[in-house]
Amino acid sequence: MVQASDLDAEVPGEDAPATKIPEKVLVIDIGGTKIKMLATGQTEPRKTTSGLRMTPAKMVEVVKELAEGWEYNAISLGFPGLVGEHGPRSEPGNLGAGWVGFDYAAAFGLPVRICNDAAMQALGSYEGGRMLFLGFGTGLGSTLIIHNTIVTLELGRIIYSEGTELGAILGRRGFRMLGKKAWRNVVATVVPALMGAFAADYVVLGGGNSKEIKALPPGTRLGHNLTAFRGGFRLWHLEELPTQDIAGELPNSTSTPNEWRMF
């Protein structure tokens, strides 16, 4: 059994961070169909359904209920969409409205760090070098990590065929529309092409539908279903990632050339 204490590990090649790392972190992985969470020291994630009725206020409410009995003094939030310095930059298509501009720190009463959900899973999967992460979930999540630089991507926006985006083909709807065999053939073609385009040393495949891949393309491996939580704990080792404090403000960062960077 993988424990949260095992996941709360330093990122490969990381220097000791200058900022104080919270002792107990609650990591929340928000998806289009489920919300999963795990706190430092716990061994079994808790989850609930999400969907179009899930607003940020409702998310905070259900998370507090599900996390009852757990101890935590900070929040890591994996969000299924674009994230900027002040939190979500776009409304997720598979959830309710109101995510942009919501004061997460005030709602939880704790400091919060937010990043794209694929980036959080990628950070938890990273083992050095140039890594491309592809998440086959509701859509297609994607992140590139090059040594100490994390770059969030939107590869799902690439046109695959006749105006259809890659995310629509490799996401949950595409899987249902194409069928398992045809979907696997697309994966077998697209993944090596993306690996070559980004000159990646290796590719990590995650997300719920990654388990449907029968033969892994060369240079790829499957991510563990707990890597998103490892990434959430690791978020607090990143100097440049802004923290929303309880007042909703963003403290100034003190970056140095050797720190991890997220773009």
MARRO-559219 format. One record per residue: residue in three letters; x, z, y of N, C-alpha, C in turn. Coordinates in steps of 0.2 Angstrom, whole numbers, plus 2048, in hexadecimal, padded with zeros to 3 digits. Atoms other than C-alpha are relative to their C-alpha. Layout:
<atoms>
ala/X/Z/Y/X/Z/Y/X/Z/Y
...
</atoms>
This chain:
<atoms>
met/804/800/7FA/800/800/800/804/800/806
val/7FC/800/7FA/807/7FB/811/7FD/805/805
gln/803/7FB/7FB/805/809/81E/802/7FE/807
ala/7FF/802/7F9/804/808/830/807/802/803
ser/7FA/7FD/7FE/814/812/832/806/7FA/7FE
asp/7FB/806/802/81D/803/828/7FF/7FA/805
leu/801/805/7FC/815/7F7/834/803/801/807
asp/7FE/7FF/7F9/81B/7FF/844/808/800/800
ala/7F9/801/801/82C/7F8/842/803/7FC/806
glu/7FD/804/7FB/838/7F0/84F/800/7F9/7FE
val/7FF/807/801/838/7DE/851/807/7FE/7FF
pro/7F9/802/802/847/7D5/849/804/7FF/807
gly/7FB/802/7FA/856/7D5/856/7FE/804/806
glu/802/7FC/7FA/84D/7E1/862/804/806/802
asp/7FC/7FA/7FD/857/7ED/86D/7FB/806/801
ala/804/7FB/7FF/850/7FE/86F/7FC/7FF/807
pro/804/801/7FA/842/7FD/87C/801/805/805
ala/7FF/7FB/7FB/844/806/88D/7F9/803/801
thr/806/7FD/7FF/831/809/88E/7FE/805/7FB
lys/802/7FB/805/829/818/885/7FB/7FD/7FC
ile/805/803/805/820/812/875/7FB/806/7FE
pro/805/7FB/802/810/81B/871/801/802/7F9
glu/7FF/7FE/807/810/826/862/7FB/7FD/7FB
lys/805/803/804/800/820/85B/7FC/7FB/803
val/804/806/7FD/7F8/80F/85E/7FB/7FE/7FC
leu/806/803/804/7E7/808/859/801/7F9/802
val/800/808/7FF/7E9/7F5/856/7F9/7FD/7FE
ile/807/803/801/7D9/7EB/857/801/7F8/800
asp/7FF/807/801/7D9/7D9/851/7F9/7FD/800
ile/806/803/7FF/7CA/7D0/858/7FF/7F9/7FD
gly/801/807/802/7C4/7C1/84F/7F9/7FD/801
gly/806/803/7FF/7B5/7B5/850/7FA/803/7FB
thr/805/7FD/805/7AC/7BD/841/801/807/7FE
lys/7FE/7F9/801/7B5/7CE/83F/804/803/805
ile/7FB/7FC/7FC/7BE/7DC/848/803/805/7FB
lys/7FC/7FC/804/7CB/7E5/83F/804/805/804
met/7FC/7FC/7FC/7D5/7F4/844/804/805/7FB
leu/7FC/7FB/804/7E2/800/83E/804/804/805
ala/7FC/7FC/7FB/7EB/80F/846/806/802/7FC
thr/7FA/7FD/802/7FC/816/844/7FF/806/7FB
gly/801/7FA/805/7FD/821/834/7FB/7FF/7FB
gln/806/801/804/7EE/819/82C/802/7FA/7FB
thr/7FF/805/805/7EE/80E/81C/7FB/7FB/7FF
glu/805/804/802/7DE/806/81B/7FC/7FD/807
pro/803/803/7FA/7D7/7FA/829/7F8/802/800
arg/807/800/800/7C5/7FC/82F/7FE/7FA/804
lys/802/807/7FD/7BB/7ED/834/7F8/800/801
thr/807/801/7FF/7AA/7E8/83A/7FF/7F8/802
thr/802/807/7FE/7A1/7D7/83E/801/7FF/808
ser/800/801/7F9/7A3/7CF/84F/7FB/7FB/801
gly/804/806/7FF/79B/7BE/854/7FD/800/807
leu/802/802/7FA/791/7B8/863/7FD/806/804
arg/803/7FA/7FC/789/7C9/868/806/805/801
met/7FB/7FB/7FE/79A/7D2/869/803/7FF/806
thr/7FD/800/7F9/79E/7D5/87B/806/805/800
pro/7FA/7FB/800/7AE/7DF/880/7FD/807/800
ala/803/7F9/800/7A3/7EE/884/7FE/802/7F9
lys/802/7FF/807/79B/7ED/873/806/801/7FB
met/7FA/7FF/804/7AC/7EB/86B/803/807/801
val/7FD/7F9/7FE/7B3/7FB/874/7FB/805/7FC
glu/805/7FC/803/7A3/804/86E/801/801/7F8
val/7FF/800/808/7A5/7FF/85B/807/802/7FE
val/7FA/7FD/802/7B7/802/85B/801/807/800
lys/7FF/7F9/800/7B6/813/861/7FC/804/7FA
glu/803/7FD/805/7A9/817/854/804/7FF/7F9
leu/7FC/801/806/7B3/80F/846/806/804/7FF
ala/7FA/7FD/800/7C3/817/84B/7FF/808/800
glu/801/7F8/800/7BB/829/84B/804/803/7FA
gly/7FC/7FC/804/7C7/835/843/807/7FE/800
trp/7FA/802/7FF/7D6/82B/847/803/802/806
glu/7FD/7FE/7FA/7E3/831/853/804/7FA/803
tyr/7FC/805/7FD/7EA/824/860/800/801/807
asn/800/7FF/7F9/7F0/824/872/802/7FA/804
ala/7FF/806/7FC/7F2/812/876/7FC/7FA/7FB
ile/804/806/803/7E9/801/871/804/7FA/800
ser/7FD/807/800/7F0/7F0/86C/7FA/7FC/7FE
leu/805/804/801/7E3/7E3/86D/802/7F8/7FF
gly/7FF/807/802/7E4/7D2/864/7FA/7FC/802
phe/806/803/7FD/7D8/7C6/86E/800/7F8/7FE
pro/800/807/802/7D2/7B5/867/7FF/7FB/805
gly/800/804/7FB/7D6/7AB/876/806/800/805
leu/7FA/800/7FB/7E2/7A8/885/800/807/803
val/7FF/7FA/7FD/7E9/7B8/88C/806/7FF/805
gly/7FB/800/7FA/7F2/7BA/89D/802/807/802
glu/7FD/7FA/7FE/7FA/7C8/8A6/7FB/805/801
his/806/7FB/7FF/7E9/7D0/8AA/7FB/800/7FA
gly/804/800/805/7E2/7CE/899/7FD/7F9/7FE
pro/803/806/802/7D6/7C0/892/7FF/7FB/806
arg/800/805/7FB/7D7/7B0/89C/7FA/7FB/7FF
ser/806/804/802/7C8/7A7/893/7FC/804/7FB
glu/805/7FD/805/7B8/7AC/88A/801/7FD/7F9
pro/800/803/807/7B9/7AA/877/7F9/7FD/7FE
gly/806/804/801/7AD/79D/871/7FB/804/7FA
asn/803/7FD/806/7A8/7A8/861/7FE/807/801
leu/802/7FA/7FF/7A4/7B8/86A/7FC/800/806
gly/804/7FF/7FA/799/7BF/878/804/7FF/806
ala/7FD/801/7FA/79D/7BD/88A/803/807/804
gly/7FE/7FB/7FC/7A6/7C8/897/808/803/7FE
trp/7F9/7FE/802/7B8/7C9/88F/805/800/806
val/7FB/801/7FA/7C1/7C3/89F/7FE/804/805
gly/801/7FB/7FB/7C3/7D0/8AC/7FD/807/7FE
phe/802/7FA/803/7BD/7DE/8A1/806/805/800
asp/7FB/7FA/7FF/7C6/7EF/8A4/801/804/7F9
tyr/7FF/7FD/807/7CC/7F3/892/803/807/800
ala/7FD/7F9/800/7D7/802/897/7FB/805/802
ala/805/7FB/7FD/7C9/80A/8A1/7FA/801/7FA
ala/806/7FF/806/7BC/807/892/803/804/7FB
phe/7FD/7FB/806/7C8/80F/885/803/806/803
gly/7FD/7FA/7FD/7CF/81C/891/807/801/7FE
leu/7FA/800/803/7E0/817/88A/804/7FA/803
pro/7FC/806/7FE/7EF/80B/88F/7FF/7FB/7FA
val/802/805/804/7EB/7FA/887/805/7FA/801
arg/7FD/806/800/7F6/7EB/883/7FC/7FB/7FC
ile/804/806/802/7EE/7DA/880/804/7FA/7FF
cys/7FD/807/801/7F4/7CA/878/7FC/7FC/7FC
asn/803/805/804/7EE/7BB/86F/800/802/7F9
asp/800/7FE/807/7E9/7BF/85D/805/7FD/7FC
ala/7FB/803/804/7F4/7B2/856/807/802/801
ala/7FA/7FD/7FE/802/7B8/860/802/807/7FD
met/800/7FA/803/7FF/7C9/859/802/800/7F9
gln/7FF/801/807/7FF/7C3/847/807/7FD/7FF
ala/7F9/803/800/80F/7B9/84B/805/805/801
leu/7FB/7FB/7FE/818/7C7/852/801/805/7FA
gly/800/7FC/806/814/7D1/842/803/7FD/7FA
ser/7FD/804/805/81A/7C3/837/807/7FE/801
tyr/7FA/803/7FE/82A/7BF/840/806/804/7FC
glu/7FA/7FD/804/83B/7C1/836/806/7FD/803
gly/7FA/803/7FD/847/7B8/842/7FF/7F9/801
gly/800/808/800/84B/7A6/847/7FA/7FD/804
arg/806/804/7FD/83E/799/84C/7FA/800/7FC
met/806/800/804/82D/79D/845/7FA/7FE/803
leu/807/802/7FE/81D/794/847/7FB/804/7FC
phe/806/7FD/803/80D/79E/843/7FA/7FC/801
leu/806/804/7FF/7FD/795/83F/7FB/804/7FC
gly/805/7FC/803/7ED/79F/83C/7FA/7FC/7FF
phe/806/804/802/7DF/797/833/7FA/805/7FF
gly/806/7FC/800/7D0/7A1/838/7FA/7FD/802
thr/805/804/7FD/7C1/79D/842/802/7FA/803
gly/7FD/807/7FE/7CC/790/84B/807/800/7FE
leu/7F9/800/802/7DE/78D/84B/804/804/805
gly/7FB/7FD/7FC/7EA/79A/852/807/7FE/7FF
ser/7F9/802/801/7FC/796/856/804/803/805
thr/7FB/7FD/7FC/80B/79E/85D/807/7FE/7FD
leu/7F9/801/802/81E/79A/85D/804/805/803
ile/7FB/7FB/7FE/82B/7A7/85D/807/7FD/7FF
ile/7F9/802/801/83D/7A2/861/805/805/802
his/7FC/7FB/7FF/849/7B0/860/7FC/806/804
asn/803/7FB/7FC/843/7BC/86E/7FA/7FE/804
thr/805/803/7FC/836/7B1/875/7FA/7FE/7FC
ile/806/801/803/824/7B1/870/7FC/7FB/805
val/804/805/7FC/81A/7A1/876/7F9/7FF/7FC
thr/807/801/803/807/7A1/873/7FE/7F8/801
leu/802/807/800/801/78F/86F/7F9/7FF/7FF
glu/807/802/801/7F0/786/86E/800/7FA/7FC
leu/7FF/806/804/7F4/77A/860/7F9/7FD/7FE
gly/806/802/802/7E2/77A/85C/7FC/7FB/805
arg/802/805/7FB/7DF/76F/86C/802/7F9/7FE
ile/7FD/807/801/7E9/760/865/7FA/7FC/7FC
ile/805/804/803/7DE/752/861/802/7FD/7F9
tyr/7FE/801/807/7DE/74F/84E/7FE/7F9/7FE
ser/802/806/801/7D3/740/84C/7F9/7FE/803
glu/806/803/7FD/7C6/736/856/7FC/806/804
gly/803/7FB/7FB/7C4/744/863/7FF/807/7FD
thr/801/7FA/803/7C3/752/857/807/804/800
glu/7FA/7FC/7FF/7CF/760/85B/803/803/7F9
leu/7FD/7FE/806/7DB/767/84E/7FD/807/7FE
gly/803/7F9/802/7D3/779/84F/7FA/7FF/7FD
ala/806/801/803/7C3/772/84A/800/7FD/7F9
ile/7FF/802/807/7CA/76A/83B/803/805/7FB
leu/7FD/7FB/804/7D5/778/835/7FD/807/800
gly/804/7FA/800/7C9/786/83A/7FB/801/7FB
arg/806/7FF/805/7BA/78D/831/7FB/7FB/7FF
arg/805/806/800/7AE/77F/835/803/7FA/7FD
gly/7FC/806/803/7BB/772/830/800/801/7F8
phe/800/7FE/807/7BD/77B/81F/7FA/7FE/7FD
arg/806/801/803/7AB/77B/81C/7FE/7F8/800
met/802/807/7FF/7A8/769/822/804/7FB/7FB
leu/7FC/804/805/7B7/761/818/800/802/7F9
gly/800/7FE/807/7B6/76B/809/808/803/7FE
lys/7F9/7FD/801/7C5/775/801/806/7FB/7FF
lys/7FA/805/802/7CF/766/7FA/802/7FC/806
ala/7FE/804/7FA/7CE/75B/80A/803/804/805
trp/7FD/7FC/7FB/7D2/76A/815/807/802/7FE
arg/7F9/7FF/803/7E1/76E/80A/805/7FA/802
asn/7FC/806/7FF/7E7/75C/80C/802/800/808
val/7FE/800/7F9/7E6/75E/81F/806/805/801
val/7FB/7FB/800/7F0/76E/81E/807/7FD/7FE
ala/7FA/802/803/7FD/766/813/803/7FA/805
thr/7FD/805/7FC/7FF/758/820/802/802/807
val/7FF/7FE/7F9/7FE/761/831/805/805/800
val/7FC/7FA/7FF/808/771/82D/808/7FD/800
pro/7F9/803/800/819/767/829/801/7FC/807
ala/7FF/804/7FA/816/75C/838/801/805/806
leu/7FF/7FB/7FA/814/76B/844/806/804/7FF
met/7F9/7FC/801/823/774/83C/806/7FB/802
gly/7FB/805/7FE/82D/764/83F/800/800/808
ala/800/801/7F9/827/762/851/802/806/804
phe/7FE/7FA/7FC/82B/774/856/807/802/7FD
ala/7F9/7FE/803/83C/774/84C/800/807/7FD
ala/801/7F9/803/836/784/843/804/801/7FA
asp/7FC/7FF/807/841/78C/836/7FB/802/7FB
tyr/805/7FE/805/831/792/82D/7FA/800/804
val/807/800/7FE/81E/792/82F/7FD/806/7FC
val/804/7FB/803/813/7A1/82C/7F9/7FF/801
leu/807/802/800/801/79E/827/7FC/806/7FF
gly/805/7FA/800/7F4/7AB/82B/7F9/7FE/801
gly/807/801/7FF/7E2/7AD/82E/7FC/800/7F9
gly/804/7FF/806/7D4/7AF/822/800/7FA/7FB
asn/800/806/804/7D4/79D/81B/807/7FE/7FD
ser/7F9/802/802/7E7/79D/818/800/802/7F8
lys/800/7FE/808/7E3/7A5/806/7FD/7FA/7FC
glu/803/806/804/7DA/794/802/805/7FB/7FF
ile/7FA/805/801/7EB/78B/803/803/800/7F9
lys/7FE/7FF/807/7EF/787/7F1/808/7FF/800
ala/7F9/802/801/801/77F/7F3/803/801/807
leu/7FD/7FF/7FA/80B/785/802/805/7FA/802
pro/7FB/806/7FE/814/777/80C/807/803/800
pro/7F9/7FE/7FF/827/778/80C/801/804/806
gly/7FE/7FD/7FB/82E/785/817/7FB/805/803
thr/805/7FC/7FD/81E/78F/819/7FF/806/7FB
arg/802/7FB/804/818/7A0/813/7FA/803/803
leu/806/7FD/7FD/808/7AA/814/802/807/803
gly/7FF/7F9/7FC/807/7B9/820/7FC/805/7FC
his/804/7FA/803/801/7CA/819/7FA/801/805
asn/806/7FE/7FD/7EF/7CF/81E/801/806/805
leu/7FF/7FA/7FC/7F7/7DE/827/805/7FE/806
thr/7FB/802/7FB/803/7D4/832/7FE/801/807
ala/802/800/7F9/7F8/7D4/841/800/807/803
phe/800/7F9/7FE/7F8/7E7/841/808/802/802
arg/7F9/7FF/7FE/80B/7E7/840/802/7FD/807
gly/7FF/803/7F9/80B/7DB/84F/7FE/805/805
gly/803/7FC/7FB/800/7E7/858/804/806/802
phe/7FB/7FA/7FF/80C/7F6/856/806/7FD/803
arg/7FA/803/7FD/81A/7EA/85B/7FF/7FF/807
leu/801/802/7F9/812/7E6/86B/803/805/805
trp/7FD/7FB/7FC/818/7F6/872/807/800/801
his/7F9/801/7FF/82A/7F1/870/802/7FA/804
leu/7FF/806/7FB/828/7E2/87C/800/803/807
glu/800/7FD/7F9/82E/7E7/88D/7FC/7FC/805
glu/803/804/7FB/826/7D8/896/7F8/800/800
leu/808/800/801/814/7DA/88F/7FD/805/805
pro/803/7FB/7FB/80A/7E2/89D/7FB/805/7FC
thr/804/7FB/803/801/7F2/899/7FA/802/805
gln/805/7FD/7FC/7F0/7F6/8A0/7FF/807/7FF
asp/801/7F9/800/7EF/808/8A5/7F9/802/801
ile/807/7FE/800/7E0/812/8A6/7FC/7FF/806
ala/802/802/7FA/7DE/80D/8B8/7FF/7F9/800
gly/801/807/800/7DE/7FB/8B3/806/7FC/803
glu/7FB/803/7FC/7EE/7F8/8BC/806/7FE/7FB
leu/7FA/802/804/7FE/7EF/8B6/806/802/803
pro/7FA/7FE/7FD/80E/7F8/8B8/805/7FB/800
asn/7FB/805/7FF/81D/7EE/8BE/805/801/7F9
ser/7FB/800/806/829/7E9/8AF/807/7FF/803
thr/7F9/800/7FE/83B/7EB/8B0/804/7FC/7FA
ser/7FE/804/805/841/7DC/8A6/808/7FF/800
thr/7F9/802/800/853/7D8/8A0/801/7FA/7FB
pro/7FF/807/804/85A/7C8/898/7FF/801/7F8
asn/800/7FF/808/85A/7D0/886/7FA/802/7FE
glu/807/7FE/802/848/7D5/886/7FC/7FB/7FC
trp/805/805/803/83A/7CD/87C/7FC/7FD/806
arg/804/803/7FB/830/7C1/886/7FA/7FD/7FD
met/806/803/802/81E/7BB/884/7FD/7FB/805
phe/803/805/7FB/817/7AB/88C/7FA/7FE/7FD
</atoms>
